[in-house]
């Protein structure tokens, strides 16, 4: 039976939070049910996030470089957090 899925939390910050459903915007968090082979790049695409706006990507607090996002998969209960580029100084 290959219908196994796992729960992964997606947290979007700043302007990316606008891509969340209205009920998720209060917490910036959306729980996703993902297949084991789902990658970070898949989530970015499936959630219609502009890749250029996905500047800082963390899984469980660990930075994932852009080159690794198409191959990095998840474990159950992982937390994917994405920030857009932050302007200012």
C-alpha positions as CSV (number, residue, x, y, z in Angstrom):
1,X,0.0,0.0,0.0
2,X,1.8,3.1,-1.2
3,X,-0.8,5.7,0.0
4,X,1.3,6.6,3.0
5,X,1.4,10.2,3.8
6,X,2.9,12.2,6.6
7,X,2.1,15.5,8.2
8,X,4.5,18.4,7.6
9,X,4.0,21.9,8.8
10,X,4.5,24.8,6.3
11,X,5.2,28.2,7.9
12,X,5.3,31.2,5.6
13,X,6.4,34.6,6.8
14,X,6.1,38.3,5.7
15,X,4.6,38.7,2.2
16,X,4.6,34.9,1.6
17,X,1.9,34.5,4.3
18,X,-0.5,36.0,1.7
19,X,-0.3,32.6,-0.1
20,X,-1.8,30.8,2.9
21,X,-5.5,30.1,3.1
22,X,-7.3,32.8,5.1
23,X,-7.8,30.5,8.1
24,X,-4.1,29.7,8.3
25,X,-2.8,33.3,8.1
26,X,-3.4,34.0,11.8
27,X,-0.8,31.3,12.8
28,X,1.3,31.5,9.5
29,X,1.0,27.7,9.6
30,X,-0.5,25.2,7.3
31,X,-0.4,21.5,8.0
32,X,0.2,19.5,4.8
33,X,-0.2,15.8,4.1
34,X,2.7,14.8,1.9
35,X,3.9,11.7,0.2
36,X,7.3,10.5,1.4
37,X,9.0,11.4,-1.9
38,X,7.8,15.0,-1.8
39,X,10.6,17.6,-1.9
40,X,10.9,21.2,-0.8
41,X,10.7,22.3,-4.4
42,X,7.5,20.3,-4.9
43,X,5.9,22.1,-1.9
44,X,7.0,25.5,-3.2
45,X,5.5,24.6,-6.6
46,X,2.3,23.0,-5.3
47,X,1.6,26.0,-3.0
48,X,2.1,28.4,-5.9
49,X,4.9,30.2,-4.1
50,X,7.1,32.3,-6.4
51,X,10.5,30.5,-6.2
52,X,12.4,33.9,-6.3
53,X,10.5,34.9,-3.2
54,X,11.5,31.7,-1.3
55,X,14.8,33.2,-0.1
56,X,15.4,31.6,3.3
57,X,14.2,28.0,3.6
58,X,14.6,26.1,6.8
59,X,13.6,22.6,7.8
60,X,13.4,22.2,11.6
61,X,15.5,25.3,11.9
62,X,18.3,24.1,9.5
63,X,19.0,26.1,6.4
64,X,18.4,24.3,3.1
65,X,20.4,25.8,0.2
66,X,18.6,26.5,-3.1
67,X,20.6,23.7,-4.9
68,X,19.3,21.1,-2.3
69,X,15.6,22.0,-2.4
70,X,14.8,19.8,-5.4
71,X,16.2,16.7,-3.6
72,X,15.5,17.3,0.1
73,X,12.5,15.3,1.2
74,X,10.7,15.3,4.6
75,X,10.3,13.1,7.6
76,X,7.0,13.0,9.6
77,X,6.4,16.1,11.6
78,X,9.0,18.2,9.9
79,X,8.5,21.9,9.9
80,X,9.2,23.8,6.7
81,X,9.7,27.6,7.2
82,X,10.1,30.0,4.3
83,X,10.9,33.7,4.3
84,X,11.1,36.1,1.4
85,X,14.1,38.4,0.9
86,X,14.1,41.0,3.7
87,X,14.9,44.5,2.8
88,X,16.4,47.0,5.2
89,X,19.6,47.6,7.0
